[in-house]
């Protein structure tokens, strides 16, 4: 778990990154997407977990649509 000092440092860094993005006319959505990609790039376990969930959801949707047989 992250401690209060680390939370404050993270908030400071995020504020700086947001100021930089704003100064360079980067849209909010682009900023969030870029931050999320960086986070996932440094956290392969989370990326794999999310990919697994997305794959399972696609498989379930295909089954519901009759495009994939039940095993």
N, CA and C atoms as an extended XYZ file, in Angstrom:
213
Properties=species:S:1:pos:R:3:atomname:S:1:resname:S:1:resid:I:1 pbc="F F F"
N         0.841       -1.182        0.000 N   UNK     1
C         0.000        0.000        0.000 CA  UNK     1
C         0.884        1.242        0.000 C   UNK     1
N         0.449        2.256       -0.694 N   UNK     2
C         1.217        3.496       -0.826 CA  UNK     2
C         1.016        4.369        0.426 C   UNK     2
N         2.113        4.931        0.918 N   UNK     3
C         2.001        5.773        2.116 CA  UNK     3
C         1.660        7.215        1.727 C   UNK     3
N         1.355        8.025        2.737 N   UNK     4
C         0.902        9.398        2.485 CA  UNK     4
C         1.958       10.253        1.792 C   UNK     4
N         3.221       10.077        2.144 N   UNK     5
C         4.281       10.847        1.486 CA  UNK     5
C         4.379       10.490        0.009 C   UNK     5
N         4.272        9.205       -0.286 N   UNK     6
C         4.321        8.775       -1.687 CA  UNK     6
C         3.091        9.260       -2.450 C   UNK     6
N         1.936        9.269       -1.797 N   UNK     7
C         0.729        9.795       -2.446 CA  UNK     7
C         0.909       11.268       -2.785 C   UNK     7
N         1.485       12.010       -1.856 N   UNK     8
C         1.714       13.437       -2.097 CA  UNK     8
C         2.695       13.637       -3.255 C   UNK     8
N         3.739       12.826       -3.312 N   UNK     9
C         4.710       12.930       -4.406 CA  UNK     9
C         4.060       12.561       -5.735 C   UNK     9
N         3.259       11.537       -5.738 N   UNK    10
C         2.557       11.145       -6.962 CA  UNK    10
C         1.635       12.265       -7.424 C   UNK    10
N         0.908       12.857       -6.492 N   UNK    11
C         0.013       13.962       -6.840 CA  UNK    11
C         0.807       15.124       -7.427 C   UNK    11
N         1.961       15.433       -6.850 N   UNK    12
C         2.810       16.507       -7.351 CA  UNK    12
C         3.273       16.210       -8.778 C   UNK    12
N         3.703       14.974       -9.010 N   UNK    13
C         4.175       14.588      -10.341 CA  UNK    13
C         3.045       14.611      -11.369 C   UNK    13
N         1.884       14.144      -10.965 N   UNK    14
C         0.737       14.162      -11.877 CA  UNK    14
C         0.313       15.591      -12.202 C   UNK    14
N         0.355       16.454      -11.197 N   UNK    15
C         0.023       17.864      -11.430 CA  UNK    15
C         1.009       18.464      -12.434 C   UNK    15
N         2.284       18.169      -12.264 N   UNK    16
C         3.298       18.685      -13.179 CA  UNK    16
C         3.050       18.161      -14.600 C   UNK    16
N         2.764       16.871      -14.720 N   UNK    17
C         2.495       16.284      -16.033 CA  UNK    17
C         1.249       16.907      -16.660 C   UNK    17
N         0.221       17.164      -15.858 N   UNK    18
C        -0.998       17.781      -16.378 CA  UNK    18
C        -0.738       19.213      -16.825 C   UNK    18
N         0.073       19.938      -16.069 N   UNK    19
C         0.427       21.302      -16.467 CA  UNK    19
C         1.192       21.292      -17.787 C   UNK    19
N         2.121       20.354      -17.912 N   UNK    20
C         2.886       20.226      -19.158 CA  UNK    20
C         1.960       19.919      -20.330 C   UNK    20
N         1.059       18.968      -20.121 N   UNK    21
C         0.128       18.583      -21.185 CA  UNK    21
C        -0.756       19.759      -21.582 C   UNK    21
N        -1.242       20.480      -20.590 N   UNK    22
C        -2.099       21.634      -20.870 CA  UNK    22
C        -1.333       22.715      -21.630 C   UNK    22
N        -0.105       22.976      -21.210 N   UNK    23
C         0.715       23.988      -21.869 CA  UNK    23
C         1.008       23.637      -23.321 C   UNK    23
N         0.945       22.345      -23.639 N   UNK    24
C         1.219       21.895      -25.006 CA  UNK    24
C        -0.056       21.473      -25.738 C   UNK    24
N        -1.177       21.982      -25.241 N   UNK    25
C        -2.494       21.787      -25.879 CA  UNK    25
C        -2.888       20.331      -26.038 C   UNK    25
N        -2.458       19.492      -25.111 N   UNK    26
C        -2.858       18.090      -25.144 CA  UNK    26
C        -4.240       17.969      -24.493 C   UNK    26
N        -5.134       17.303      -25.171 N   UNK    27
C        -6.476       17.119      -24.634 CA  UNK    27
C        -6.481       16.199      -23.418 C   UNK    27
N        -7.501       16.339      -22.603 N   UNK    28
C        -7.618       15.541      -21.387 CA  UNK    28
C        -7.654       14.053      -21.657 C   UNK    28
N        -8.420       13.649      -22.660 N   UNK    29
C        -8.507       12.224      -22.975 CA  UNK    29
C        -7.159       11.679      -23.435 C   UNK    29
N        -6.462       12.443      -24.263 N   UNK    30
C        -5.132       12.018      -24.717 CA  UNK    30
C        -4.165       11.893      -23.536 C   UNK    30
N        -4.270       12.823      -22.596 N   UNK    31
C        -3.428       12.778      -21.400 CA  UNK    31
C        -3.698       11.509      -20.593 C   UNK    31
N        -4.967       11.212      -20.382 N   UNK    32
C        -5.339       10.031      -19.603 CA  UNK    32
C        -4.899        8.752      -20.307 C   UNK    32
N        -5.105        8.681      -21.609 N   UNK    33
C        -4.697        7.503      -22.382 CA  UNK    33
C        -3.177        7.319      -22.300 C   UNK    33
N        -2.440        8.411      -22.452 N   UNK    34
C        -0.978        8.320      -22.385 CA  UNK    34
C        -0.517        7.858      -21.001 C   UNK    34
N        -1.125        8.400      -19.956 N   UNK    35
C        -0.760        8.008      -18.587 CA  UNK    35
C        -1.083        6.533      -18.348 C   UNK    35
N        -2.238        6.086      -18.812 N   UNK    36
C        -2.642        4.697      -18.614 CA  UNK    36
C        -1.711        3.751      -19.361 C   UNK    36
N        -1.339        4.113      -20.577 N   UNK    37
C        -0.412        3.274      -21.349 CA  UNK    37
C         0.932        3.155      -20.643 C   UNK    37
N         1.416        4.256      -20.092 N   UNK    38
C         2.681        4.215      -19.351 CA  UNK    38
C         2.556        3.323      -18.120 C   UNK    38
N         1.452        3.449      -17.404 N   UNK    39
C         1.222        2.626      -16.216 CA  UNK    39
C         1.220        1.144      -16.586 C   UNK    39
N         0.476        0.798      -17.632 N   UNK    40
C         0.403       -0.611      -18.037 CA  UNK    40
C         1.743       -1.105      -18.579 C   UNK    40
N         2.496       -0.218      -19.218 N   UNK    41
C         3.809       -0.590      -19.721 CA  UNK    41
C         4.772       -0.957      -18.604 C   UNK    41
N         4.569       -0.358      -17.447 N   UNK    42
C         5.428       -0.636      -16.295 CA  UNK    42
C         4.836       -1.684      -15.357 C   UNK    42
N         3.623       -2.141      -15.659 N   UNK    43
C         2.935       -3.101      -14.811 CA  UNK    43
C         2.378       -4.237      -15.672 C   UNK    43
N         3.263       -5.127      -16.158 N   UNK    44
C         2.805       -6.179      -17.072 CA  UNK    44
C         1.775       -7.121      -16.464 C   UNK    44
N         1.814       -7.321      -15.164 N   UNK    45
C         0.827       -8.208      -14.533 CA  UNK    45
C        -0.575       -7.611      -14.648 C   UNK    45
N        -0.702       -6.314      -14.437 N   UNK    46
C        -2.001       -5.649      -14.564 CA  UNK    46
C        -2.459       -5.665      -16.011 C   UNK    46
N        -1.512       -5.435      -16.943 N   UNK    47
C        -1.850       -5.470      -18.367 CA  UNK    47
C        -2.376       -6.852      -18.748 C   UNK    47
N        -1.710       -7.903      -18.281 N   UNK    48
C        -2.139       -9.268      -18.580 CA  UNK    48
C        -3.504       -9.560      -17.964 C   UNK    48
N        -3.712       -9.089      -16.739 N   UNK    49
C        -5.004       -9.290      -16.069 CA  UNK    49
C        -6.137       -8.642      -16.864 C   UNK    49
N        -5.927       -7.413      -17.300 N   UNK    50
C        -6.953       -6.712      -18.072 CA  UNK    50
C        -7.170       -7.353      -19.435 C   UNK    50
N        -6.092       -7.817      -20.063 N   UNK    51
C        -6.223       -8.496      -21.348 CA  UNK    51
C        -7.011       -9.788      -21.194 C   UNK    51
N        -6.746      -10.529      -20.121 N   UNK    52
C        -7.467      -11.765      -19.843 CA  UNK    52
C        -8.963      -11.488      -19.662 C   UNK    52
N        -9.293      -10.436      -18.913 N   UNK    53
C       -10.700      -10.087      -18.712 CA  UNK    53
C       -11.366       -9.714      -20.034 C   UNK    53
N       -10.643       -8.952      -20.855 N   UNK    54
C       -11.199       -8.556      -22.149 CA  UNK    54
C       -11.402       -9.776      -23.048 C   UNK    54
N       -10.452      -10.686      -23.043 N   UNK    55
C       -10.580      -11.909      -23.840 CA  UNK    55
C       -11.777      -12.736      -23.391 C   UNK    55
N       -11.928      -12.885      -22.079 N   UNK    56
C       -13.071      -13.651      -21.550 CA  UNK    56
C       -14.395      -13.001      -21.928 C   UNK    56
N       -14.442      -11.677      -21.884 N   UNK    57
C       -15.668      -10.970      -22.254 CA  UNK    57
C       -15.986      -11.173      -23.734 C   UNK    57
N       -14.963      -11.132      -24.598 N   UNK    58
C       -15.184      -11.363      -26.033 CA  UNK    58
C       -15.668      -12.793      -26.295 C   UNK    58
N       -15.090      -13.756      -25.587 N   UNK    59
C       -15.509      -15.148      -25.747 CA  UNK    59
C       -16.958      -15.321      -25.301 C   UNK    59
N       -17.307      -14.736      -24.154 N   UNK    60
C       -18.674      -14.836      -23.651 CA  UNK    60
C       -19.664      -14.181      -24.612 C   UNK    60
N       -19.302      -13.031      -25.166 N   UNK    61
C       -20.167      -12.360      -26.130 CA  UNK    61
C       -20.351      -13.224      -27.383 C   UNK    61
N       -19.274      -13.826      -27.865 N   UNK    62
C       -19.371      -14.710      -29.035 CA  UNK    62
C       -20.277      -15.905      -28.733 C   UNK    62
N       -20.177      -16.445      -27.541 N   UNK    63
C       -21.050      -17.564      -27.162 CA  UNK    63
C       -22.509      -17.131      -27.135 C   UNK    63
N       -22.781      -15.970      -26.552 N   UNK    64
C       -24.163      -15.477      -26.467 CA  UNK    64
C       -24.745      -15.223      -27.846 C   UNK    64
N       -23.904      -14.846      -28.781 N   UNK    65
C       -24.363      -14.585      -30.150 CA  UNK    65
C       -24.408      -15.854      -30.991 C   UNK    65
N       -24.042      -16.988      -30.404 N   UNK    66
C       -24.054      -18.250      -31.104 CA  UNK    66
C       -22.900      -18.432      -32.067 C   UNK    66
N       -21.869      -17.632      -31.922 N   UNK    67
C       -20.721      -17.714      -32.824 CA  UNK    67
C       -19.650      -18.672      -32.313 C   UNK    67
N       -19.820      -19.136      -31.071 N   UNK    68
C       -18.806      -19.997      -30.462 CA  UNK    68
C       -19.527      -21.035      -29.619 C   UNK    68
N       -19.181      -22.288      -29.844 N   UNK    69
C       -19.836      -23.365      -29.095 CA  UNK    69
C       -19.318      -23.393      -27.661 C   UNK    69
N       -20.169      -23.877      -26.766 N   UNK    70
C       -19.757      -24.076      -25.373 CA  UNK    70
C       -18.872      -25.295      -25.303 C   UNK    70
N       -17.850      -25.232      -24.474 N   UNK    71
C       -16.938      -26.371      -24.312 CA  UNK    71
C       -17.367      -27.225      -23.151 C   UNK    71
